[in-house]
């Protein structure tokens, strides 16, 4: 189907901005930080607070979102998208509020280190540390410490970090994960040459050149892909034993094919998985519930899946 008219209107506004890959890292971060989108759905939740824990290389900030109602609540650890380079707790605040309200989970959003100052494996190391901390301190933040109702979630690069964290917990003795919510995740390196990289190379927000720019900052030496399963999870030798997953993709997204192929690999290797492509949508559409009708529907559908996985549906 053609690009959704509500998405196209946003793309027309965005077309006035310089392409990401033509900017310095500082300029790119400023561009994302300055983005204001009126008309978003911002649901009521009980509380939001930012805390600091000990990370692998110093203090690590976490933002804790508490839903309305009576706890203890299931726990979601969320990793924001960023191409591993841009974005922050603030850029994904509305997304986390929607996930918190819609799932009834305590949502812990992780301010992991960014490249190029801290290239791979800094981000996955921070995400693993934050997840283990959140589980160990579940009772203190209002989450259910008596059960393994833990969901790992993220969009784009954050989807990569969510499934990579699930892999590392599988490989390194837990704690167990109940589900993984992967929103248009990065699962492979641009050298994979997926058809959607050519079909959606430019004109839809995220570009192929932009993804190459991100990866060049995050993993400058692509030969490192052959030495670790934790950078491009599609290339991991085994996905068996990972938790159930919802893989969400967008029709007009360079990452569409690698994300869907990752979902199919999960299925072939025995992992319960749902793969949901949202036609007419582009990369980043989870930023705009309340403004774009299909983004609202997609957010609500993802929240319903999480509620089923954690047993609160």
N, C-alpha and C positions, 0 to 999 in steps of 0.2 A: 504494500500500500504506500501511497505518497507520505511525505513527512506530515505529521499531525500539524494542523494550522496553528495551534497554540504553541507548539515547539518552534515552528517556522518563525513566528513573530519574535521569539526570544533569540533565535539565530540571527535574524535581521539586525537586532540591536547589538548583538555580540560582534557582528561583522565589522563594526566600527573600530574595534580594538586591534592592536597589532598582534600578529601571530605569536603564540607562546615561544616557539623555538627561535624567534628573532630577538628575544629579550635576555637580559642577564637574569641570574637566579633571583637577585634582590628585586628586580623589576617585576618578575613573574609573581613573586610572593606578594608584592604590593598590589598587583592587579587583582589577585584572588581575594586579598584581605579587604579591598575597597568595594567589592561587589555587593550591591544591595538589591534585593528582589522583593518589591512590595507585593502584597496579596497572598503571601504564603499562609498555609494552615499552621498555626502554632497552638497546639493543644495544651490544656491545663495539666500540669503535673504537680506533685506534692512539694518537691524540693530539688535544687541543684546546688552542688558544692564542688569546689576544686580542692584537691588534696595533693600532697607530695609524698612519694615513697622513695626508697633507695633503689636506684636503677643500676645497671651494669657499669655505667660511666658517670654516675652522679645522680642528683635528684631527678625524678621522673614524675611529671604531673599527670594526674588522672582527674577526670570530671565525672562525678557520680550523679546520675539522674534517678530520682525515686518516684514511682508512680503513685497515683491516688489509691486509696484503699488500705487494707490491713495486711501487713507482711507476716512472716517473711515471704519474699518474692523470689521467683526464678532469677537467674543471673545471666546477663548478656555482657560480654566484653566486646567492645566495638573499636575497630581500627579505621580511621578516616582515610579516604582516598587522598591522593596527593601526587601521583606519579613518583612517590618516594622523595619528592623534592619540595613541593609547595603544600599549602593548606595547613590547618591547625584545628585545635579544639573549637575555636570560634567559627570557622567556616562551616563546620558540620553540626553546629548547635541545634538548628531546627530539625535536621534529620534525626538526631538523637532524641529530641523531644517527641517526635512522632513515633519512633520505635519504642520509647519508654511507655507512652500512653497507649499505643496500640497493642503491645505485647503483654503489658503488665509486669515487665521485668525491671529489676534494677539494671540500668545501663551504665557501664564503666567505659568511658571513652579515653583512649590512651594517646598521650602527646609524645609519641615516639620520636627519636632523633631522625633528622632529615639529611639526605645527601644534597650536595656533594661534601658538606662538612663531615658527615658521618655516613659513608657509603655502606653497602652490604658488607657484613651482616648486622650492622648496628640496629636497624629497625626491627628485624625479627627477634633479635636478642631482647630488646626492650619489650616487645609484645609478649614474649614468653614469660619474662619476669613479671609483667603486669598481670597476666592471667593467673599465674601461680599465687601472686599476692592476693588478688581478688577472691580466689577460692579459699585461701587460708584465712582471710579476714571477712568472709561472707557475713557472719553474724554481726560484725561491727557496722557494716554498711546497709544492713536490712535485708540481705539476701538469705536464702535457705541454706543453712550449713548442714542440714541433715540429709540432703539428697544431692545427686549429681545433675541437677537441672541447670546445666551450663551450655549456653549457646555462644559460639564465636561468630562475629559478623563484621562485614566491612564492604566498602564500595571501591571498585577500581583497584588501585594499589592496596587499599585496605582489604579487599577480597583476597588478594594474594597473601597478605599477612595473616588473615584469618585461617585460610586452609593450610598455610605453612606452619602456623602455630599448632593446628590440629595434628599435623604430621609429627612435629617435634614431641608433642605430648604422647602420641602413639609410640614413638620410638624411644622415648626417655622416661617411661614409667608413669604417665598421667600427670594430673588428675583426668578422669574420664570426661568426655565431651558428649553432650546430648545431641547437638545439631550444629550445622554451619550454614549461615546465611551469606551467600556469595553474590553480591550485587555487581553485575558486569565486571567480573574479576579479571585482573591481569594474571594469566597462567603460563604465558610463554614469552620468549624473547622475540623482538621483531625479525630476527633471522629465520624464524619459523615460516615466514612468507605465507601467511594465511590469506585466502582470497578476500576477506573483508578488509584487510589492510589496503588492498587496491581499490575495492568497490567504494569504500568510505574514507578514502585518503584525505579528503579535505571538504569543507563546506558544512560539516555537521558538528562543529565544536571541537572535540578532540580530533587531532589529525595524526596521520602516520608520521609526519616529521616531528610532531610533538612527542609521540611515544619514543621515537629514537632519541630525542633530546633527553627525555627522562631517564631512559636506560643508560645513556652515556654518562650520566651523573651517578646513577645508583650502582652500576656494575661496569666500570670503564673497560675492563678486560673480559670480553665475552667468553674467553676460554675457561673462565671460572664456572660457567654453566656445567661443564663436564666434571667438575670436582665437588659439586654439592647438589643435593636434591632440594635445597631450601631457597633457591632463587627463583627458578621457573618451575613451578610444581607439575606442570604437564609433563616435564621430562623426567620426573621421578621414576625409579624402577618399579615401585609398587605403590598403589593407592589403596590396597586392601586394608580393611580394618579402620578406615576413617569413618567419622560419624555421618549420619544421614545429612543430606544437603539439599538446599534449594538454590539452584543456579539461575539467576535472572540476567537476561541479555536484552539488548536493544537492536532493532533492525539496522539503524544507521550509526553503527559504532565500529571502528577498526578492530575492537577486541571481541566482536561477536563470535567469530568462528573458533577462536582459541578457547573461549569460555565454554561454548557448547561442546567442543571436543573434549574438554576436561570433564564436563558432566557425563558425557558418554563413556569416558574411561572409568570414571567412578562406578557407573552402572555395570560395566563389563566385569569389574573386579569385585562385585558383590556389595557395593555400597548403595543403600536406598537413596534415590535421587529424583528430584523433579527439576526439569529444565523448562523454563518459561521465557519464551521470547516475546517481547512487547513490540509489536509492529507499529511503525510510525514514530517511534521514540528514538532518541539519540543518547549518546553517552552523557551521563550526568542528570538524567531526568528525575532521579530520586531527590534532587534538590528542590523540586517545585510542586509538592503536593499542595492542593488548595488553589494553585494557579493554573495547572494543567490537569485536566480531568483524568487522563489515563495515568498520570503520575500519582494522583490520589488513589486511584483504584489499585495500582501496583503496590503502593505502600501498604494499603489495607490488606491486600492479598498476602504479602510477605508477613505481616504481623499475624494474620490468621494461621499461617503455616507454623510460625514460632509457637503460638499458643497450643497448637496440636502437638508439637514435638515435646514441649515441656509439661503437657498434660493439664493445661488450664483452659482449653477450648470449651 
